[in-house]
Amino acid sequence: MKLDKTIIRETKYIAVCVSVFSIIMEAVFIILSKWSMRALFGNILGATTAILNFLVMGVTLQRAISKNDENAKKLIKTSWLFRTFVLFMVVITGVSVKGISAISTIIPLFFPRFAIFLRPLWKDRDNSLVEVRQNGG
């Protein structure tokens, strides 16, 4: 199955936003004198999981489009359960492993939500630039 261009574009957007937010979070840890390798490892775990979670969601939706309603609902529900279980296991790992900071593992899991919230700011600008270019401006 070939990934749809929209899934690739939106996953890249989420990956960039999560990376930027992760850098900001690490800077906050440094400013507060709380930075350690534990914070870095937690951030890497949480951010990677957040990006992969978004990608898997997109792939699932792409696959669901080609199915009938009942099978699509089952596929989406199964994907949601699996992704929720993985997120839960990542949080448990961040909390229980001594070499990983729980806070820096959990916070990046929310970064895609912030990125989605901010998306209209860039999307509208992108669309208006396309319209200007198409109109010869």
Residue frames relative to the residue before (quaternion, step in Angstrom):
aa qw qx qy qz dx dy dz
M 1.0000 0.0000 0.0000 0.0000 0.00 0.00 0.00
K 0.2961 -0.7515 0.5670 0.1615 3.53 -0.86 1.00
L 0.4539 -0.6933 0.4893 0.2719 3.56 -0.91 0.92
D 0.4970 -0.6462 0.5011 0.2903 3.52 -1.05 0.85
K 0.5841 -0.6061 0.4139 0.3466 3.58 -1.07 0.76
T 0.6217 0.5481 -0.3430 0.4420 3.59 1.06 -0.70
I 0.6405 0.5125 -0.3257 0.4701 3.59 0.97 -0.82
I 0.6502 0.5085 -0.3153 0.4683 3.58 0.95 -0.85
R 0.6728 0.5020 -0.2966 0.4554 3.59 0.86 -0.99
E 0.7072 0.4562 -0.2780 0.4631 3.60 0.82 -0.94
T 0.6305 0.5128 -0.3405 0.4729 3.60 1.05 -0.66
K 0.6183 0.5192 -0.3449 0.4788 3.61 1.05 -0.68
Y 0.6289 0.5281 -0.3293 0.4660 3.58 0.99 -0.83
I 0.6631 0.4916 -0.2997 0.4784 3.59 0.89 -0.95
A 0.6537 0.5191 -0.3195 0.4484 3.61 0.91 -0.87
V 0.6537 0.4962 -0.3176 0.4750 3.60 0.94 -0.82
C 0.6742 0.4953 -0.3002 0.4582 3.59 0.86 -0.94
V 0.6521 0.5025 -0.3165 0.4713 3.58 0.91 -0.89
S 0.6485 0.5136 -0.3213 0.4609 3.60 0.97 -0.79
V 0.6568 0.4974 -0.3109 0.4739 3.59 0.93 -0.87
F 0.6656 0.4908 -0.3050 0.4724 3.59 0.90 -0.90
S 0.6307 0.5373 -0.3277 0.4539 3.58 1.07 -0.73
I 0.6360 0.5105 -0.3216 0.4811 3.57 1.02 -0.81
I 0.6392 0.5138 -0.3212 0.4736 3.57 0.98 -0.83
M 0.6483 0.5153 -0.3210 0.4595 3.59 0.94 -0.85
E 0.6448 0.5053 -0.3218 0.4746 3.59 0.97 -0.81
A 0.6289 0.5297 -0.3302 0.4636 3.60 1.03 -0.75
V 0.6331 0.5164 -0.3280 0.4742 3.58 1.02 -0.77
F 0.6261 0.5220 -0.3351 0.4725 3.59 0.99 -0.79
I 0.6536 0.5055 -0.3128 0.4684 3.60 0.98 -0.84
I 0.6580 0.5155 -0.3093 0.4535 3.59 0.89 -0.94
L 0.7207 0.4265 -0.2370 0.4925 3.58 1.01 -0.84
S 0.4039 -0.7322 0.4445 0.3213 3.59 1.34 0.04
K 0.5036 0.6370 -0.4269 0.3980 3.58 1.06 0.81
W 0.4405 0.7159 -0.4522 0.2984 3.57 1.28 0.07
S 0.1343 0.7474 -0.6447 0.0882 3.52 -1.16 0.75
M 0.6715 -0.4563 0.3692 0.4522 3.55 -1.25 0.06
R 0.5643 0.5904 -0.3808 0.4335 3.59 1.15 -0.57
A 0.6519 0.5054 -0.3075 0.4743 3.58 0.99 -0.87
L 0.6524 0.5121 -0.3113 0.4639 3.58 0.96 -0.83
F 0.6750 0.4878 -0.3004 0.4649 3.60 0.84 -0.93
G 0.6423 0.5137 -0.3228 0.4683 3.60 0.98 -0.79
N 0.6448 0.5250 -0.3096 0.4613 3.54 0.99 -0.87
I 0.6538 0.5069 -0.3109 0.4680 3.57 0.91 -0.88
L 0.6574 0.5085 -0.3050 0.4649 3.59 0.93 -0.89
G 0.7079 0.4668 -0.2669 0.4580 3.58 0.79 -1.00
A 0.6806 0.4927 -0.2949 0.4550 3.59 0.87 -0.92
T 0.6484 0.5111 -0.3169 0.4668 3.58 0.93 -0.85
T 0.6544 0.5098 -0.3049 0.4678 3.55 0.96 -0.87
A 0.6483 0.5261 -0.3185 0.4488 3.59 0.95 -0.86
I 0.6705 0.4888 -0.2975 0.4721 3.59 0.92 -0.87
L 0.6764 0.4833 -0.2960 0.4704 3.59 0.88 -0.91
N 0.6020 0.5568 -0.3508 0.4522 3.60 1.06 -0.72
F 0.6609 0.4974 -0.2999 0.4753 3.58 0.95 -0.89
L 0.6500 0.5203 -0.3135 0.4566 3.59 0.94 -0.89
V 0.6653 0.4946 -0.3048 0.4689 3.60 0.87 -0.93
M 0.6157 0.5339 -0.3446 0.4659 3.60 1.02 -0.74
G 0.6701 0.5041 -0.2961 0.4574 3.59 0.90 -0.89
V 0.6522 0.5025 -0.3097 0.4757 3.57 0.95 -0.87
T 0.6347 0.5286 -0.3264 0.4597 3.58 1.00 -0.82
L 0.6639 0.4928 -0.3093 0.4698 3.59 0.90 -0.85
Q 0.6223 0.5309 -0.3399 0.4640 3.58 1.02 -0.74
R 0.6733 0.4813 -0.2904 0.4803 3.58 0.94 -0.85
A 0.6520 0.5411 -0.3179 0.4255 3.60 1.01 -0.82
I 0.5779 0.6076 -0.3743 0.3961 3.59 1.10 -0.64
S 0.7167 0.4593 -0.2540 0.4592 3.59 1.01 -0.76
K 0.6395 0.5228 -0.3221 0.4626 3.62 1.26 -0.04
N 0.5734 -0.5488 0.4567 0.4018 3.54 -1.28 0.22
D 0.7414 -0.4557 0.2571 0.4202 3.59 -1.23 0.40
E 0.6904 0.4930 -0.2921 0.4417 3.58 0.83 -0.99
N 0.6868 0.4647 -0.2798 0.4837 3.58 0.90 -0.90
A 0.6150 0.5401 -0.3469 0.4578 3.59 1.06 -0.69
K 0.6515 0.5096 -0.3143 0.4659 3.59 0.93 -0.87
K 0.6479 0.5142 -0.3174 0.4639 3.60 0.97 -0.84
L 0.6557 0.5166 -0.3050 0.4585 3.56 0.94 -0.93
I 0.6773 0.4881 -0.2925 0.4663 3.57 0.87 -0.94
K 0.6567 0.5034 -0.3122 0.4668 3.59 0.95 -0.84
T 0.6504 0.5085 -0.3160 0.4675 3.59 0.93 -0.85
S 0.6453 0.5131 -0.3123 0.4721 3.57 0.97 -0.86
W 0.6502 0.5163 -0.3191 0.4571 3.57 0.91 -0.88
L 0.6575 0.5044 -0.3112 0.4652 3.60 0.92 -0.88
F 0.6616 0.5043 -0.3019 0.4656 3.58 0.93 -0.91
R 0.6853 0.4818 -0.2905 0.4624 3.60 0.86 -0.96
T 0.6319 0.5195 -0.3299 0.4711 3.59 1.04 -0.74
F 0.6346 0.5239 -0.3225 0.4678 3.58 1.01 -0.82
V 0.6525 0.5041 -0.3149 0.4701 3.60 0.94 -0.87
L 0.6435 0.5104 -0.3265 0.4678 3.61 0.94 -0.84
F 0.6348 0.5284 -0.3193 0.4645 3.57 1.00 -0.86
M 0.6729 0.4912 -0.2970 0.4666 3.60 0.91 -0.88
V 0.6204 0.5256 -0.3412 0.4717 3.59 1.06 -0.68
V 0.6459 0.5009 -0.3199 0.4792 3.59 0.95 -0.83
I 0.6407 0.5114 -0.3241 0.4722 3.60 0.93 -0.86
T 0.6405 0.5167 -0.3201 0.4694 3.59 0.98 -0.82
G 0.6723 0.5068 -0.2955 0.4515 3.58 0.88 -0.93
V 0.6872 0.4711 -0.2769 0.4787 3.56 1.07 -0.73
S 0.7821 0.4059 -0.1960 0.4302 3.58 0.86 -0.90
V 0.6577 0.4924 -0.3251 0.4682 3.63 1.09 -0.53
K 0.4586 -0.7277 0.4445 0.2501 3.58 -0.70 1.10
G 0.6942 0.4919 -0.2776 0.4462 3.59 1.07 -0.62
I 0.6972 0.4106 -0.2537 0.5300 3.58 1.31 0.08
S 0.3889 -0.7117 0.5395 0.2261 3.55 -0.98 0.90
A 0.4599 -0.6987 0.4790 0.2663 3.58 -0.78 1.04
I 0.6631 0.5175 -0.3092 0.4437 3.57 0.87 -0.95
S 0.7211 0.4327 -0.2605 0.4743 3.59 0.85 -0.92
T 0.5943 0.5192 -0.3742 0.4870 3.59 1.26 -0.06
I 0.7172 0.4741 -0.2534 0.4435 3.56 0.88 -0.96
I 0.6456 0.5634 -0.3388 0.3887 3.62 0.82 -0.93
P 0.6803 0.4935 -0.3294 0.4302 3.68 0.77 -0.82
L 0.5535 0.6112 -0.4000 0.4002 3.60 1.16 -0.39
F 0.6782 0.4658 -0.2788 0.4955 3.59 1.25 -0.41
F 0.4733 0.7121 -0.4248 0.2975 3.61 1.19 -0.29
P 0.6341 0.5175 -0.3699 0.4395 3.67 0.89 -0.68
R 0.6092 0.5452 -0.3597 0.4496 3.61 1.06 -0.64
F 0.6438 0.5011 -0.3184 0.4827 3.59 0.99 -0.81
A 0.6477 0.5228 -0.3150 0.4559 3.58 0.97 -0.87
I 0.6530 0.4992 -0.3106 0.4774 3.59 0.96 -0.83
F 0.6274 0.5357 -0.3273 0.4608 3.58 1.04 -0.78
L 0.7258 0.4343 -0.2312 0.4808 3.59 1.01 -0.85
R 0.4582 0.7351 -0.4211 0.2689 3.60 1.22 -0.41
P 0.6515 0.5247 -0.3580 0.4148 3.68 0.80 -0.76
L 0.5764 0.5897 -0.3866 0.4130 3.61 1.09 -0.53
W 0.7323 0.3831 -0.2215 0.5177 3.59 0.97 -0.88
K 0.6327 0.5549 -0.3452 0.4155 3.58 0.94 -0.78
D 0.6542 0.4966 -0.3178 0.4737 3.61 0.94 -0.84
R 0.6488 0.5080 -0.3153 0.4707 3.56 0.98 -0.84
D 0.6386 0.5225 -0.3218 0.4643 3.59 0.97 -0.85
N 0.6721 0.4952 -0.2996 0.4619 3.60 0.90 -0.91
S 0.6695 0.4893 -0.3202 0.4581 3.59 0.91 -0.82
L 0.6213 0.5262 -0.3456 0.4666 3.61 1.06 -0.63
V 0.6350 0.5199 -0.3287 0.4674 3.56 1.01 -0.79
E 0.6545 0.5107 -0.3137 0.4609 3.59 0.95 -0.88
V 0.6433 0.5128 -0.3265 0.4654 3.60 0.97 -0.81
R 0.6668 0.4971 -0.3020 0.4660 3.59 0.92 -0.88
Q 0.6661 0.5027 -0.3067 0.4577 3.58 0.99 -0.82
N 0.7032 0.4494 -0.2543 0.4887 3.57 1.10 -0.68
G 0.5822 -0.6305 0.3492 0.3762 3.56 1.28 0.20
G 0.5181 0.6755 -0.3929 0.3476 3.61 1.25 0.30
